[in-house]
Amino acid sequence: MSSASASRPVYLKLRDQIAAAIIDGTYREGAMLPSVRAFAAEQGANPLTVAKAYQAFQDDGLVRVQRGVGMYVAPGAAAALRASEREAFLSEEWPAIADRIDRLGLRAEDLLAAV
């Protein structure tokens, strides 16, 4: 684990975990997310921290709230998350990876052969 991810707030780590589950189809569009309490218990997290992570999805329009029932993955959420995650990867993570690849003298063929 990098020091950047170690210092990252817990609610953002939970948000990343939920985003990954939406992108990979664990939580499909229209599916209900686990309740705040259930997800908190599963993750060993404070329910208020989970609620903050869920609120970020609500603020971004990635989930719909049905009062008294639960939160549902909004249509288009997976595509929107995939696009924003790609953009973040290319702007925040890729430059350091590309520098390391260059420093190690690796070529595209070396990387593809390792996959």
C-alpha positions in Angstrom: 0.0 0.0 0.0 1.4 3.4 -1.0 1.7 6.2 1.6 -0.9 8.2 -0.5 -3.5 5.4 -0.1 -2.6 4.9 3.5 -3.3 8.6 4.3 -6.5 8.6 2.2 -9.7 9.1 4.3 -11.7 6.0 5.1 -14.8 7.3 3.4 -12.9 7.7 0.1 -11.5 4.2 0.4 -15.1 2.9 0.9 -16.2 5.0 -2.0 -13.5 3.5 -4.2 -14.6 0.0 -3.2 -18.2 0.7 -4.0 -17.3 2.4 -7.3 -15.2 -0.7 -8.3 -18.2 -2.9 -7.5 -20.5 -0.8 -9.7 -17.9 -0.7 -12.5 -17.4 -4.5 -12.4 -21.1 -5.2 -12.2 -21.3 -6.5 -8.7 -23.9 -3.7 -8.2 -25.6 -3.4 -11.6 -27.6 -0.4 -12.7 -30.9 -0.4 -10.9 -29.6 -2.7 -8.2 -30.1 -1.7 -4.5 -26.9 -1.0 -2.6 -26.5 -2.6 0.8 -27.9 -0.4 3.6 -25.5 1.9 5.4 -25.7 -0.3 8.5 -25.2 -3.5 6.6 -22.2 -2.2 4.6 -20.7 -0.7 7.8 -20.9 -4.0 9.6 -19.5 -5.9 6.6 -16.5 -3.5 6.4 -16.0 -2.9 10.1 -16.6 0.8 9.5 -18.5 3.5 11.3 -22.0 3.9 9.8 -21.5 7.7 9.6 -18.4 7.1 7.5 -20.3 4.8 5.1 -23.1 7.4 5.0 -20.5 10.0 3.9 -19.3 7.7 1.1 -22.9 7.0 0.0 -23.6 10.8 0.1 -20.8 11.3 -2.4 -22.5 9.0 -4.9 -25.8 10.7 -4.3 -24.2 14.2 -4.8 -22.7 12.9 -8.1 -26.0 11.5 -9.3 -24.7 8.0 -9.4 -27.4 6.6 -7.1 -31.1 7.2 -6.6 -32.6 7.3 -3.2 -36.0 5.9 -2.6 -37.0 7.2 0.9 -37.7 4.4 3.3 -36.5 1.7 0.8 -32.9 2.3 -0.1 -30.3 3.5 -2.6 -30.2 2.2 -6.1 -27.5 2.4 -8.7 -28.6 5.1 -11.2 -28.7 4.4 -15.0 -25.4 5.3 -16.6 -23.5 5.1 -13.3 -21.0 2.4 -14.4 -20.1 4.3 -17.6 -19.7 7.6 -15.7 -17.6 6.0 -13.0 -15.4 4.2 -15.6 -14.8 7.5 -17.4 -13.9 9.4 -14.3 -11.7 6.6 -13.0 -9.9 6.5 -16.3 -9.3 10.2 -16.2 -8.1 10.1 -12.7 -5.7 7.2 -13.5 -4.3 8.9 -16.5 -3.8 12.3 -14.8 -2.8 11.1 -11.2 -1.3 7.6 -11.4 0.0 7.1 -14.9 2.7 9.8 -15.0 4.6 8.1 -12.1 4.1 4.6 -13.7 5.3 5.9 -17.0 8.4 7.5 -15.4 9.2 4.2 -13.7 8.8 2.3 -16.9 11.2 4.7 -18.6 13.7 4.5 -15.7 13.7 0.7 -15.9 14.2 0.8 -19.6 11.0 -1.3 -20.3 9.5 -1.4 -23.7 5.8 -1.8 -24.6 6.7 -5.4 -25.8 8.1 -6.2 -22.4 5.0 -5.0 -20.7 2.6 -6.9 -23.0 4.7 -10.1 -22.7 4.3 -9.9 -18.9 0.5 -9.7 -19.0 
